[in-house]
């Protein structure tokens, strides 16, 4: 009775993440968005070498329309090459987007994991703190931080990260509350797995799918946030970013609308691509949608 | 029973805090209330009862997965409930758990070989080669093929998953294995396989089982002695033969009469003991016998006076005021 019927062959050892990747590839919009995103990243990393025009240099008369005088995207109000500015701006925008998202994931996952794992007063205290940050007006608070501590890239990154971690904390806590009651966590405890490993080695990997999706979307919103701050002038004046291009050209929106719409388009395409990828990840990682 | 008990539990209580309103007084729900039992080495004690009777909670408390409120649990000479830190880890090596649901008891992100190895990683200081050898042997012992070690849990059937859970429980060579409804999530044919596997392993490794179940047929097949729980209390405890042939508590009789059976024509049909209604609210338990509100022979003072366990012979006891009296005859024997 104790013999199992031998199978014809052992199936391949497919990890759940690999399976999710296969699922992701079936979502055409998400794959297209991923390709766009890779191209944007490629531009951000290699662009300044492939198109080595200094974005701060006055190369021509102001307001040369796109396509004229050998400038594909024209020049801005100081006669700077807009294409060079957008290529260089991609670096700052993506860098701040990624770094700010990492900061908020780090804070959010730590807070959410501790609250969801230990419950009790730890949870009470951490969730009250989370709620405090949730009700702060985010743009105002980050403007205060940047205005007080100076508009350097690390400070801007930190300011964006520190106002946007609450969603991650709540998602992480909710997942921890669900997963900590599952039997395999109980089994790991019976196996004597210490608390830190239980939290980050056993529960966290199983809580990752919604956190990954949220993080992807957060990169997009951090880019928007940075654009908002630099539009208001709260940015490092030594680097170009998309929001800053829009902000500095905003007076000329009627005379030379392309100086505002082109960097706007760059933001739009990037954030849209990130959202679509995030959406694709959501479908691929959510086991309930897999059955459809 | 002449054997010294491997596991001995005395007056165990487990309570959960219930919040009422913001600043209200704390109140407690006693999921396990003053429970005592013993499991002799190499034997199997079954704990049966309906959902919510506290049988799983009692088992979790013994395995130190739920904090106990009161009582003593001894494994051999060692007190289980007071262990902390390194001592607790050493204790966990000796007590392992098989869970009910094979679909949620295995970490979906780990390869099954790593799942089986987890207790070795955290509880033993064996070398990598030794661990690999142990895992290989365990896979063979539970009837899985070596090449399946690299697979993930979702690539196995329910019965295979339960074998993996059993292999994991065996990894540290424990003395006591607690099987919490270990087969109730499986279909009948697979149940039989797993039960036979458990019995074979018991003989092979000299294991002691604490076997939690609601299925009397399974318990009859597996257990040497049986404790019946109702609302956090043990109402009757006996060796297998006397419990099934001579049940004393009205609740046990009702349970046994509820087991479906093929009636043979010609034989008088059994009269089933019906227990109407639902169990009492566990937040607001009656002062006397907890079964009084559903008991077919309850008298007024049953709901005032709490019945204490009374011995019937050396290995049999039941907590009912009417043990051995005529009143019990009114509800007849199980058969």
Interface residues (C-beta under 8 A of the other chain):
Chain A: X1 X2 X3 X4 X6 X10 X11 X13 X14 X15 X16 X182 X183 X184 X186 X187 X188 X189 X190 X191 X192 X193 X194 X197 X202 X205 X206
Chain B: X60 X63 X65 X88 X89 X92 X93 X95 X96 X97 X99 X100 X101 X104 X105 X106 X107 X108 X109 X111 X118 X119 X122 X123 X143 X144 X145 X147 X148 X150 X151 X152 X154 X155 X159 X160 X165 X168 X192 X193 X196 X197 X200
